[in-house]
Amino acid sequence: MMAVDPTFADWLRSPALVSVATASSPFGALTQSSVITSCLAVKADADAEAPRQIDFLGLPRVVDKLRVEGRRADLIGKAVTLTAAHEGYRVGAIIFVVAAEEQDDGGTVLSVIRRLT
């Protein structure tokens, strides 16, 4: 059996860093709380991450499919700002790309998650 440094062992046994953020929905009385259990080393980092996550994960969300020019499979797994001539995208929407289907004509159909605003 391998020996573990006592300081490292204490760190492994310590409670997880938890931060809580709350946001209200513009769609009535809906409120969402987000509890962030973090692998970050500092509580201040967890406190900064909680509002970032609730900004994106806040209620409600919609899954859209959009066609963009170019081969854009590189966007899978990324949060990007997309501006398009579609409702909800005209002023730019922060989206999370979950899939990309590159087309024979050189375009890409993106499956995205977007907050309704």
C-alpha positions as CSV (number, residue, x, y, z in Angstrom):
1,M,0.0,0.0,0.0
2,M,1.1,3.5,-0.9
3,A,1.8,6.1,1.8
4,V,-0.1,9.4,1.5
5,D,1.2,12.7,2.7
6,P,-0.9,13.7,5.8
7,T,-1.6,17.2,4.5
8,F,-2.9,15.8,1.2
9,A,-5.0,13.2,3.1
10,D,-6.6,15.9,5.2
11,W,-7.4,17.8,2.0
12,L,-9.0,14.7,0.5
13,R,-11.2,14.3,3.6
14,S,-12.2,17.9,3.8
15,P,-15.7,19.0,2.8
16,A,-16.3,20.0,-0.9
17,L,-16.4,23.7,-1.7
18,V,-20.0,24.7,-2.1
19,S,-21.3,28.0,-3.3
20,V,-25.0,28.9,-3.8
21,A,-26.4,31.5,-6.3
22,T,-30.0,32.5,-6.9
23,A,-31.6,34.2,-9.9
24,S,-35.1,35.2,-10.7
25,S,-36.8,34.5,-14.0
26,P,-38.2,37.3,-16.2
27,F,-41.1,34.9,-16.8
28,G,-43.0,35.3,-13.6
29,A,-42.4,33.9,-10.1
30,L,-39.9,31.2,-11.2
31,T,-36.7,31.3,-9.2
32,Q,-33.7,29.1,-9.6
33,S,-31.1,28.3,-7.1
34,S,-27.8,26.8,-8.3
35,V,-25.6,24.9,-5.8
36,I,-22.1,24.6,-7.2
37,T,-19.9,21.9,-5.8
38,S,-16.5,22.8,-7.1
39,C,-13.2,21.1,-7.7
40,L,-11.7,24.6,-7.5
41,A,-9.0,25.0,-4.9
42,V,-10.3,28.3,-3.4
43,K,-13.8,29.2,-2.1
44,A,-13.6,32.6,-3.8
45,D,-13.2,30.8,-7.1
46,A,-16.3,28.7,-6.4
47,D,-18.2,31.9,-5.4
48,A,-17.2,33.5,-8.7
49,E,-18.2,30.4,-10.7
50,A,-21.7,30.1,-9.2
51,P,-23.2,33.2,-10.8
52,R,-21.5,32.4,-14.1
53,Q,-23.3,29.0,-14.2
54,I,-26.6,30.4,-13.1
55,D,-26.4,33.0,-15.8
56,F,-26.3,30.3,-18.4
57,L,-28.3,27.5,-16.7
58,G,-31.1,29.8,-15.4
59,L,-34.7,29.0,-16.4
60,P,-36.0,28.6,-19.0
61,R,-33.9,27.1,-21.8
62,V,-34.6,26.0,-25.3
63,V,-32.8,23.7,-27.7
64,D,-32.5,25.1,-31.3
65,K,-31.0,24.0,-34.6
66,L,-29.4,26.7,-36.6
67,R,-27.5,26.7,-39.9
68,V,-24.2,28.6,-40.1
69,E,-21.8,29.0,-42.9
70,G,-18.5,27.0,-42.9
71,R,-17.5,23.8,-41.3
72,R,-17.9,24.5,-37.6
73,A,-17.6,21.2,-35.7
74,D,-14.9,22.9,-33.7
75,L,-17.7,24.7,-31.8
76,I,-19.0,21.5,-30.1
77,G,-18.8,21.8,-26.3
78,K,-18.2,25.6,-26.4
79,A,-20.3,28.5,-25.2
80,V,-20.3,31.2,-27.9
81,T,-22.2,34.4,-28.8
82,L,-24.2,34.0,-32.0
83,T,-25.9,36.8,-33.9
84,A,-28.4,35.8,-36.6
85,A,-31.5,37.0,-38.3
86,H,-33.7,34.7,-36.2
87,E,-35.8,35.6,-33.2
88,G,-33.8,35.6,-30.1
89,Y,-30.5,35.9,-31.9
90,R,-30.7,39.4,-33.5
91,V,-28.8,41.2,-30.7
92,G,-26.6,38.2,-30.0
93,A,-27.3,35.2,-27.8
94,I,-25.0,33.2,-25.7
95,I,-25.4,29.6,-26.7
96,F,-23.9,26.2,-25.8
97,V,-23.2,24.0,-28.9
98,V,-24.1,20.4,-28.2
99,A,-23.8,19.0,-31.7
100,A,-22.7,20.1,-35.2
101,E,-23.6,18.4,-38.5
102,E,-21.4,19.5,-41.3
103,Q,-23.3,19.6,-44.6
104,D,-22.0,18.8,-48.1
105,D,-22.6,22.4,-49.2
106,G,-20.0,23.7,-46.7
107,G,-22.4,24.8,-44.0
108,T,-23.0,23.4,-40.6
109,V,-26.3,22.7,-38.7
110,L,-25.7,23.4,-35.0
111,S,-27.8,22.0,-32.2
112,V,-27.6,24.6,-29.4
113,I,-28.9,25.3,-25.9
114,R,-30.0,28.9,-25.4
115,R,-31.7,30.8,-22.5
116,L,-35.0,32.4,-23.3
117,T,-34.9,36.1,-22.6
